[in-house]
Amino acid sequence: MPKSVFNRGFRFLPHDALLTFEEIERLARLLVGQGVQKIRLTGGEPLLRRNIEKLVEKLAALPGVEVTMTTNGSRLAHMAKTLKAAGLQRVTVSLDALDEDLFQAMSGSDFSVKDVLAGIDAAAEAGLGPVNVNMVVKRGTNDHAILPMVEHFRNSGHVLRFIEFMDVGTANGWKLDEVLPSRDVINMINAENPVEPVNPKHFSEVAKRWQYKDGAGEIGVISSVTQAFCSRCTRLRLSPEGGLYTCLFAQEGYSLRDLLRNGVSDTELSNVIAGIWQQRTDRYSEIRTDDTAGLKKVEMYYIGG
């Protein structure tokens, strides 16, 4: 979240504008009834939400659901055991470089690489593994940090995943020439540590998987820019105050908060959700051009990755 905007003087949403945990649980239960099998808590930073472990506990109690979380790792070392006890199953941690200055420049954060690495270790120790470590790659900015990241996480039991720099929202200054194609990342890694492809676990998996030939573990690449996967996307996103978004690159969502708070039945609400999903036509990554890249889109820190 850009500090130039979200500074000490910024007025955030009032608490009653946010969905309660009970409202989130209700929507999640209805979505599970329509086939959802995985729920990911993301952000922004989910560990900043007070009593987040109580929400995890509610969601983990839903039948047949895997509950996971994406976090910047800043508070993970202190919360990993609590989250595991509440029912969280796995975590994904964002880390764009091991070099402190480069990490700070890319994340704009006020915590350190050591904090993130401590969070990853704590998550693994608590049983939240294998931990996915997501590295967004920008050509000319942190592409030289790829091999040091590989060396650090080889034989760690964690899965390092490289994400092409995407034009999510409008605040990250995206430029096409800063995108390093995933195939170039794999070629770079393969030249030092030979890898081979691994079959996907399921149809809608967004990361293509590779494993080291020497048995040192697994890596992944997410290629939303150069190898769009819109046609097999099965993700639906819920914003903090009840907006439903059918695409990471959406310009607008569908508000469910008033329906939740105006006495609508579960059946009626389920029908509304089903209608939204059935009418979706999103395929932004397949039709991306210089013109579409400049469209006003919802920011990733608002609806998550």
GUSE-297314 format. One record per residue (C-alpha): residue number from 1; x, y, z; residue in three letters. Coordinates in pm, 1 decimal, always signed. Each point is the difference from the previous one (the first is absolute). Example, Ala and Ser with C-alpha at 12.3 -4.5 7.8 and 13.67 -1.06 7.14 Angstrom:
2
+-----+----------+----------+----------+---------+
: num :        x :        y :        z : residuo :
+-----+----------+----------+----------+---------+
:   1 :  +1230.0 :   -450.0 :   +780.0 :     ALA :
:   2 :   +137.0 :   +344.0 :    -66.0 :     SER :
+-----+----------+----------+----------+---------+
***
This chain:
305
+-----+----------+----------+----------+---------+
: num :        x :        y :        z : residuo :
+-----+----------+----------+----------+---------+
:   1 :     +0.0 :     +0.0 :     +0.0 :     MET :
:   2 :   +168.7 :   +323.6 :   -116.6 :     PRO :
:   3 :   +116.8 :   +202.3 :   +298.2 :     LYS :
:   4 :    -54.1 :   +319.5 :   -198.5 :     SER :
:   5 :   -373.3 :    -75.6 :    +18.2 :     VAL :
:   6 :    -43.4 :   -219.0 :   +308.1 :     PHE :
:   7 :   +190.0 :   +215.6 :   +246.1 :     ASN :
:   8 :    -75.0 :    +88.1 :   +361.3 :     ARG :
:   9 :   -264.4 :   +248.6 :   -110.0 :     GLY :
:  10 :   -194.4 :   -241.4 :   -218.5 :     PHE :
:  11 :   -356.1 :    -74.5 :   +115.3 :     ARG :
:  12 :    -66.0 :   -370.9 :    -38.5 :     PHE :
:  13 :   -342.8 :   -159.4 :    -21.6 :     LEU :
:  14 :   -198.8 :    +10.7 :   +324.6 :     PRO :
:  15 :    -19.2 :   -338.2 :   +169.7 :     HIS :
:  16 :   -373.1 :    -43.0 :    -61.5 :     ASP :
:  17 :    +61.0 :    +30.7 :   -375.5 :     ALA :
:  18 :   +201.0 :   -323.5 :     +7.7 :     LEU :
:  19 :   -162.2 :   -340.4 :    -11.6 :     LEU :
:  20 :    -11.2 :   -168.0 :   +338.3 :     THR :
:  21 :   +156.7 :   -341.9 :    +40.4 :     PHE :
:  22 :   -352.2 :   -141.8 :    +19.6 :     GLU :
:  23 :    -92.2 :   +161.2 :   -331.7 :     GLU :
:  24 :   +317.3 :   -131.1 :   -163.5 :     ILE :
:  25 :    -72.7 :   -345.2 :   +139.3 :     GLU :
:  26 :   -354.3 :    +10.1 :   -137.0 :     ARG :
:  27 :   +118.6 :    +88.6 :   -350.1 :     LEU :
:  28 :   +274.3 :   -262.1 :    +18.9 :     ALA :
:  29 :   -251.8 :   -264.8 :   +103.9 :     ARG :
:  30 :   -223.7 :    +84.2 :   -296.2 :     LEU :
:  31 :   +297.5 :     -7.7 :   -236.8 :     LEU :
:  32 :   +108.4 :   -336.5 :   +135.7 :     VAL :
:  33 :   -350.9 :   -119.6 :    -71.0 :     GLY :
:  34 :    +56.0 :    +99.0 :   -362.7 :     GLN :
:  35 :   +325.7 :   -189.1 :    -34.2 :     GLY :
:  36 :   +275.9 :   +216.3 :   +149.8 :     VAL :
:  37 :   +267.8 :   -223.3 :   +151.6 :     GLN :
:  38 :   +273.2 :   +247.8 :    +91.6 :     LYS :
:  39 :    -11.0 :   +329.3 :   +188.5 :     ILE :
:  40 :   +300.0 :   +230.6 :     +5.8 :     ARG :
:  41 :    +27.7 :   +292.3 :   +240.6 :     LEU :
:  42 :   +204.2 :   +273.7 :   -161.5 :     THR :
:  43 :    +10.5 :   +376.8 :    -15.1 :     GLY :
:  44 :   +156.3 :   +249.4 :    +52.0 :     GLY :
:  45 :   +147.2 :   -177.9 :   +298.6 :     GLU :
:  46 :   -244.0 :   -242.5 :   +164.0 :     PRO :
:  47 :   +198.4 :    -28.3 :   +323.3 :     LEU :
:  48 :    -78.7 :   +365.0 :    +73.1 :     LEU :
:  49 :   -369.0 :    -89.2 :    +38.9 :     ARG :
:  50 :    -72.7 :    -23.0 :   +371.8 :     ARG :
:  51 :    -84.5 :   -353.2 :   +118.4 :     ASN :
:  52 :    +61.8 :   -145.7 :   -345.2 :     ILE :
:  53 :    +45.6 :   -343.6 :   +159.8 :     GLU :
:  54 :   -369.8 :     +3.6 :    +94.4 :     LYS :
:  55 :    -94.6 :    +41.0 :   -365.0 :     LEU :
:  56 :   +237.9 :   -282.0 :    -92.1 :     VAL :
:  57 :   -172.4 :   -220.9 :   +255.7 :     GLU :
:  58 :   -344.0 :    +75.8 :   -142.4 :     LYS :
:  59 :   +107.3 :    -68.0 :   -357.0 :     LEU :
:  60 :   +194.8 :   -313.5 :    +87.8 :     ALA :
:  61 :   -316.9 :   -146.5 :   +152.0 :     ALA :
:  62 :   -172.8 :     +1.4 :   -339.9 :     LEU :
:  63 :    -14.6 :   -348.7 :   -151.1 :     PRO :
:  64 :   +257.6 :   -102.9 :   -259.6 :     GLY :
:  65 :   +179.9 :   +334.3 :    -14.9 :     VAL :
:  66 :   +372.8 :    +74.2 :     -8.2 :     GLU :
:  67 :    +74.7 :   +331.8 :   +172.8 :     VAL :
:  68 :   +323.2 :   +174.5 :    -98.9 :     THR :
:  69 :   +149.5 :   +346.7 :    +32.1 :     MET :
:  70 :   +225.7 :   +234.2 :   -195.3 :     THR :
:  71 :   +202.9 :   +233.7 :   +222.4 :     THR :
:  72 :   +298.3 :   +232.2 :    -13.5 :     ASN :
:  73 :   +139.5 :   -199.1 :   +292.0 :     GLY :
:  74 :    +60.8 :   +296.5 :   +228.5 :     SER :
:  75 :   -209.6 :   -143.6 :   +287.6 :     ARG :
:  76 :     +9.0 :   -364.6 :    -95.3 :     LEU :
:  77 :   +273.1 :   -103.0 :   +244.6 :     ALA :
:  78 :   -222.0 :   +109.2 :   +288.2 :     HIS :
:  79 :   -324.7 :   -144.4 :   -134.2 :     MET :
:  80 :    +87.1 :   -322.8 :   -183.2 :     ALA :
:  81 :    -82.7 :   -237.1 :   +286.9 :     LYS :
:  82 :   -324.7 :   +181.3 :    +78.7 :     THR :
:  83 :   -107.7 :    -11.3 :   -364.2 :     LEU :
:  84 :    +79.6 :   -370.1 :    -26.5 :     LYS :
:  85 :   -197.6 :    -72.5 :   +316.6 :     ALA :
:  86 :   -294.8 :   +192.3 :   -145.1 :     ALA :
:  87 :     -2.1 :   -222.3 :   -308.2 :     GLY :
:  88 :   +214.4 :   +178.2 :   -259.7 :     LEU :
:  89 :   +163.0 :   -258.0 :   -224.8 :     GLN :
:  90 :   +260.6 :   +181.0 :   -209.4 :     ARG :
:  91 :   +154.4 :   +342.6 :    -57.3 :     VAL :
:  92 :   +146.5 :   +187.0 :   -292.5 :     THR :
:  93 :   +255.4 :   +268.9 :    +84.4 :     VAL :
:  94 :   +100.2 :   +290.3 :   -224.5 :     SER :
:  95 :   +374.3 :    +65.5 :    -30.0 :     LEU :
:  96 :   +147.2 :   +177.2 :   -302.4 :     ASP :
:  97 :   +369.4 :     -3.7 :    +98.0 :     ALA :
:  98 :   +240.9 :    -99.4 :   +273.9 :     LEU :
:  99 :   +198.0 :   +322.2 :    -25.3 :     ASP :
: 100 :   -136.2 :   +237.9 :   +263.3 :     GLU :
: 101 :    +17.4 :   +320.4 :   -204.0 :     ASP :
: 102 :   -158.2 :   -160.3 :   -304.8 :     LEU :
: 103 :   -269.9 :   -159.5 :   +212.9 :     PHE :
: 104 :    -83.6 :   +334.9 :   +159.3 :     GLN :
: 105 :     -3.6 :   +175.7 :   -336.0 :     ALA :
: 106 :   -243.0 :   -250.8 :   -151.5 :     MET :
: 107 :   -229.2 :    -52.0 :   +296.8 :     SER :
: 108 :     +2.2 :   +346.8 :   +154.2 :     GLY :
: 109 :    -20.4 :   -176.5 :   +334.9 :     SER :
: 110 :   +128.2 :    +88.7 :   +345.2 :     ASP :
: 111 :   +104.0 :   -355.0 :    +91.7 :     PHE :
: 112 :   +302.0 :   -202.5 :   -106.0 :     SER :
: 113 :    +90.1 :   -304.8 :   -204.3 :     VAL :
: 114 :    +97.7 :   -165.3 :   +329.9 :     LYS :
: 115 :   -356.9 :    +45.0 :   +123.8 :     ASP :
: 116 :   -136.5 :   -170.0 :   -310.3 :     VAL :
: 117 :   +248.0 :   -288.5 :    +16.4 :     LEU :
: 118 :    -79.2 :    -48.1 :   +368.9 :     ALA :
: 119 :   -369.2 :    -15.1 :    -91.1 :     GLY :
: 120 :    +64.8 :   -262.8 :   -267.1 :     ILE :
: 121 :   +198.1 :   -211.2 :   +247.8 :     ASP :
: 122 :   -271.2 :    +35.5 :   +264.6 :     ALA :
: 123 :   -270.7 :    -97.9 :   -249.2 :     ALA :
: 124 :   +190.1 :   -314.1 :    -98.5 :     ALA :
: 125 :    +62.6 :    -88.7 :   +364.4 :     GLU :
: 126 :   -370.4 :    +46.5 :    +79.5 :     ALA :
: 127 :   -100.1 :   -238.0 :   -279.1 :     GLY :
: 128 :   -119.8 :   +257.0 :   -253.5 :     LEU :
: 129 :   +218.9 :   -134.1 :   -277.1 :     GLY :
: 130 :   +112.7 :    -49.2 :   -257.1 :     PRO :
: 131 :    +23.7 :   +378.2 :     +3.6 :     VAL :
: 132 :    -36.3 :   +173.0 :   -337.1 :     ASN :
: 133 :   +235.7 :   +297.3 :    -37.5 :     VAL :
: 134 :   -118.3 :   +243.6 :   -268.2 :     ASN :
: 135 :   +252.3 :   +220.5 :   -178.7 :     MET :
: 136 :   -130.2 :   +262.6 :   -243.2 :     VAL :
: 137 :   +266.6 :    +49.1 :   -266.9 :     VAL :
: 138 :    +58.7 :   +338.4 :   -162.4 :     LYS :
: 139 :   +250.8 :    +15.7 :   -284.3 :     ARG :
: 140 :   +277.7 :   +241.2 :    +85.4 :     GLY :
: 141 :   -101.0 :    +20.7 :   +365.9 :     THR :
: 142 :    +31.3 :   -337.1 :   +173.1 :     ASN :
: 143 :    +67.4 :   -250.6 :   -278.5 :     ASP :
: 144 :   +359.2 :    -23.9 :   +125.3 :     HIS :
: 145 :   -143.0 :   -125.4 :   +330.2 :     ALA :
: 146 :   -154.7 :   -312.2 :   -155.1 :     ILE :
: 147 :   +299.4 :   -232.1 :    +37.0 :     LEU :
: 148 :    +79.8 :   +108.6 :   +358.6 :     PRO :
: 149 :   -363.3 :    -76.3 :    +88.5 :     MET :
: 150 :    +29.4 :   -338.1 :   -170.7 :     VAL :
: 151 :   +316.5 :    -83.0 :   +190.3 :     GLU :
: 152 :   -155.5 :   +101.3 :   +330.8 :     HIS :
: 153 :   -317.0 :   -206.5 :    -38.0 :     PHE :
: 154 :   +141.2 :   -309.9 :   -169.4 :     ARG :
: 155 :    -18.5 :   -296.4 :   +239.6 :     ASN :
: 156 :   -212.8 :   +206.1 :   +241.3 :     SER :
: 157 :   -326.3 :   -186.6 :    -52.6 :     GLY :
: 158 :   -163.4 :   +328.2 :   -107.8 :     HIS :
: 159 :   -128.5 :    +68.8 :   -352.4 :     VAL :
: 160 :   +142.7 :   +315.8 :   -158.5 :     LEU :
: 161 :   -235.2 :   +144.1 :   -261.3 :     ARG :
: 162 :    +82.8 :   +272.6 :   -252.1 :     PHE :
: 163 :   -281.6 :   +233.3 :   -106.1 :     ILE :
: 164 :    +11.5 :   +213.7 :   -311.2 :     GLU :
: 165 :    -38.3 :   +370.4 :    +79.9 :     PHE :
: 166 :   -370.4 :    +67.5 :    -63.3 :     MET :
: 167 :   -202.2 :   +312.6 :    -70.5 :     ASP :
: 168 :   -228.7 :    -53.0 :   +297.2 :     VAL :
: 169 :   -170.6 :   +327.1 :    +86.6 :     GLY :
: 170 :   +159.0 :   +326.0 :   -107.2 :     THR :
: 171 :   +231.9 :    +82.9 :   +290.2 :     ALA :
: 172 :   +301.4 :   -219.1 :    -78.3 :     ASN :
: 173 :   +124.5 :   +186.5 :   -308.8 :     GLY :
: 174 :    -16.0 :   -312.1 :   -219.4 :     TRP :
: 175 :   +192.8 :     -3.3 :   -327.1 :     LYS :
: 176 :     +8.1 :   -290.6 :   -244.2 :     LEU :
: 177 :   +376.5 :    +24.8 :    -45.5 :     ASP :
: 178 :    +41.9 :    -70.3 :   +374.1 :     GLU :
: 179 :   -162.8 :   -341.4 :    -39.6 :     VAL :
: 180 :   +252.1 :   -284.1 :     +0.3 :     LEU :
: 181 :   -174.4 :   -299.3 :   -162.7 :     PRO :
: 182 :    -16.4 :   -310.1 :   +216.3 :     SER :
: 183 :   +172.9 :   -203.6 :   -269.8 :     ARG :
: 184 :   +306.5 :   +223.9 :    +40.2 :     ASP :
: 185 :     -8.8 :    -54.2 :   +376.3 :     VAL :
: 186 :    -11.1 :   -377.6 :    -46.2 :     ILE :
: 187 :   +281.2 :    +11.8 :   -255.3 :     ASN :
: 188 :   +213.2 :   +203.1 :   +240.9 :     MET :
: 189 :    -58.1 :   -244.7 :   +284.8 :     ILE :
: 190 :    +40.7 :   -307.3 :   -221.7 :     ASN :
: 191 :   +345.3 :   +117.2 :   -111.9 :     ALA :
: 192 :   +119.5 :    -12.9 :   +361.0 :     GLU :
: 193 :   -225.1 :   -266.3 :   +152.1 :     ASN :
: 194 :   -170.7 :   -224.3 :   -258.3 :     PRO :
: 195 :   -377.6 :    -28.5 :    +39.2 :     VAL :
: 196 :   -280.0 :   -200.2 :   -160.9 :     GLU :
: 197 :   -375.8 :    +62.6 :    -20.3 :     PRO :
: 198 :   -243.2 :   -152.5 :   +247.8 :     VAL :
: 199 :   -360.8 :    -84.5 :    -84.6 :     ASN :
: 200 :   -260.0 :   +235.4 :   +151.3 :     PRO :
: 201 :   -197.2 :   -116.0 :   +301.6 :     LYS :
: 202 :   -328.5 :   +129.0 :   -140.7 :     HIS :
: 203 :   -148.3 :   +165.9 :   -309.0 :     PHE :
: 204 :    -17.6 :   +355.9 :   +133.5 :     SER :
: 205 :   +349.7 :    +14.4 :   +148.6 :     GLU :
: 206 :   +149.8 :   +338.0 :    -90.8 :     VAL :
: 207 :   +365.1 :    -83.4 :    +72.2 :     ALA :
: 208 :   +189.0 :   -225.9 :   -236.9 :     LYS :
: 209 :   +214.5 :   -233.3 :   +208.2 :     ARG :
: 210 :   +361.4 :   -103.3 :    -50.0 :     TRP :
: 211 :   +229.0 :   -217.8 :   +208.9 :     GLN :
: 212 :   +377.2 :    -10.5 :    +32.6 :     TYR :
: 213 :   +142.9 :   -308.7 :   -166.5 :     LYS :
: 214 :   +230.3 :    -55.3 :   +296.3 :     ASP :
: 215 :   -297.0 :    -27.5 :   +237.8 :     GLY :
: 216 :    +58.1 :   +335.0 :   +171.7 :     ALA :
: 217 :   -366.9 :    +95.0 :    -10.5 :     GLY :
: 218 :   -251.6 :   +180.8 :   -215.5 :     GLU :
: 219 :    -53.8 :   +344.4 :   -152.8 :     ILE :
: 220 :   -291.5 :   +155.4 :   -183.9 :     GLY :
: 221 :    -73.9 :   +280.9 :   -245.2 :     VAL :
: 222 :   -316.1 :   +206.9 :    -36.3 :     ILE :
: 223 :    -22.4 :   +147.7 :   -349.8 :     SER :
: 224 :   -311.8 :   +215.8 :     -7.9 :     SER :
: 225 :   +152.0 :   +235.6 :   -258.9 :     VAL :
: 226 :   +172.7 :   -229.5 :   -249.8 :     THR :
: 227 :   -210.4 :   -315.7 :    +43.7 :     GLN :
: 228 :   -347.7 :   +112.4 :   +103.3 :     ALA :
: 229 :   -217.8 :   -254.5 :   +179.0 :     PHE :
: 230 :   -335.1 :   +184.2 :     +0.3 :     CYS :
: 231 :   -180.2 :   -294.1 :   -161.0 :     SER :
: 232 :    +64.0 :   -226.2 :   +297.2 :     ARG :
: 233 :    -24.3 :   +257.3 :   +280.4 :     CYS :
: 234 :   -224.7 :   -108.1 :   +287.3 :     THR :
: 235 :    +71.6 :   +282.0 :   +245.4 :     ARG :
: 236 :   -252.3 :   +233.4 :   +155.3 :     LEU :
: 237 :   +108.0 :   +284.0 :   +231.4 :     ARG :
: 238 :   -182.5 :   +160.5 :   +289.7 :     LEU :
: 239 :   +104.4 :   +347.5 :   +115.1 :     SER :
: 240 :     +1.7 :   +110.0 :   +367.6 :     PRO :
: 241 :   -335.6 :   +173.9 :    -27.9 :     GLU :
: 242 :   -181.2 :   -261.4 :   -204.2 :     GLY :
: 243 :    +84.0 :    +64.7 :   -364.0 :     GLY :
: 244 :    +15.9 :   -310.9 :   -217.9 :     LEU :
: 245 :   +257.8 :    +12.1 :   -281.0 :     TYR :
: 246 :    +24.1 :   -253.1 :   -280.3 :     THR :
: 247 :   +348.2 :   +102.8 :   -118.8 :     CYS :
: 248 :   +324.8 :   +124.2 :   +152.3 :     LEU :
: 249 :     +0.3 :   +271.1 :   -269.3 :     PHE :
: 250 :   -364.4 :   +102.1 :    +49.3 :     ALA :
: 251 :   -111.5 :   +360.9 :    -25.4 :     GLN :
: 252 :   -293.8 :    -48.7 :   +235.1 :     GLU :
: 253 :   -165.0 :   -259.2 :   +221.2 :     GLY :
: 254 :   -346.6 :   -100.1 :   +116.5 :     TYR :
: 255 :   -101.4 :   +117.9 :   +347.3 :     SER :
: 256 :   -148.5 :   -266.9 :   +226.1 :     LEU :
: 257 :    +11.3 :   +186.5 :   +331.8 :     ARG :
: 258 :   -345.6 :   +156.1 :    -25.1 :     ASP :
: 259 :   -150.6 :   -335.7 :    -92.7 :     LEU :
: 260 :   +167.7 :   -156.0 :   +302.8 :     LEU :
: 261 :   -134.6 :   +268.1 :   +230.3 :     ARG :
: 262 :   -351.7 :    +34.3 :   -142.7 :     ASN :
: 263 :   -138.9 :   -339.6 :    +88.9 :     GLY :
: 264 :    +54.4 :   -179.7 :   -330.6 :     VAL :
: 265 :    -29.9 :   -377.4 :    +35.1 :     SER :
: 266 :   +284.6 :   -241.9 :    -63.7 :     ASP :
: 267 :   -178.5 :   -127.2 :   -310.5 :     THR :
: 268 :    -38.7 :   +349.3 :   -145.0 :     GLU :
: 269 :   +360.1 :    +88.3 :    +79.4 :     LEU :
: 270 :   +124.9 :   -324.7 :   -154.6 :     SER :
: 271 :   -195.2 :    +74.2 :   -316.2 :     ASN :
: 272 :   +155.0 :   +347.4 :    -22.9 :     VAL :
: 273 :   +352.3 :   -142.9 :    +38.8 :     ILE :
: 274 :    -66.1 :   -272.7 :   -256.8 :     ALA :
: 275 :   -131.8 :   +257.5 :   -244.4 :     GLY :
: 276 :   +310.1 :   +215.7 :    +37.9 :     ILE :
: 277 :   +229.8 :   -294.6 :    -68.2 :     TRP :
: 278 :   -202.0 :   -138.8 :   -290.2 :     GLN :
: 279 :     +1.6 :   +336.4 :   -176.8 :     GLN :
: 280 :   +373.4 :    +62.0 :    +35.1 :     ARG :
: 281 :   +184.7 :    +69.4 :   -324.6 :     THR :
: 282 :   +336.0 :   +109.9 :   +144.0 :     ASP :
: 283 :   +305.7 :    -69.9 :   -213.6 :     ARG :
: 284 :   +212.2 :   +307.6 :    +57.8 :     TYR :
: 285 :   +336.4 :   -176.6 :    -23.4 :     SER :
: 286 :    -94.0 :   -148.3 :   -336.3 :     GLU :
: 287 :    -92.4 :   +335.1 :   -155.5 :     ILE :
: 288 :   +259.9 :   +222.2 :   +172.8 :     ARG :
: 289 :   +129.5 :   +288.8 :   -212.5 :     THR :
: 290 :   +172.7 :   +327.8 :    +78.8 :     ASP :
: 291 :   -344.8 :   +160.1 :     +2.1 :     ASP :
: 292 :   -164.3 :   -249.3 :   +237.4 :     THR :
: 293 :   +301.7 :     +5.9 :   +231.7 :     ALA :
: 294 :    -78.1 :   +363.4 :    +76.9 :     GLY :
: 295 :   -358.0 :    -63.9 :   +109.1 :     LEU :
: 296 :    -97.9 :    +90.9 :   +354.8 :     LYS :
: 297 :     -4.5 :   -335.2 :   +181.5 :     LYS :
: 298 :    -48.5 :   -107.7 :   +358.8 :     VAL :
: 299 :   +330.4 :    -13.6 :   +190.2 :     GLU :
: 300 :   +148.5 :   -331.4 :   +112.1 :     MET :
: 301 :    +35.8 :   +123.8 :   +358.2 :     TYR :
: 302 :   -380.4 :    +30.8 :     +1.4 :     TYR :
: 303 :   -106.8 :   -343.6 :   -126.8 :     ILE :
: 304 :   +317.5 :   -204.4 :    +33.2 :     GLY :
: 305 :   +208.6 :   -202.0 :   -241.9 :     GLY :
+-----+----------+----------+----------+---------+
***
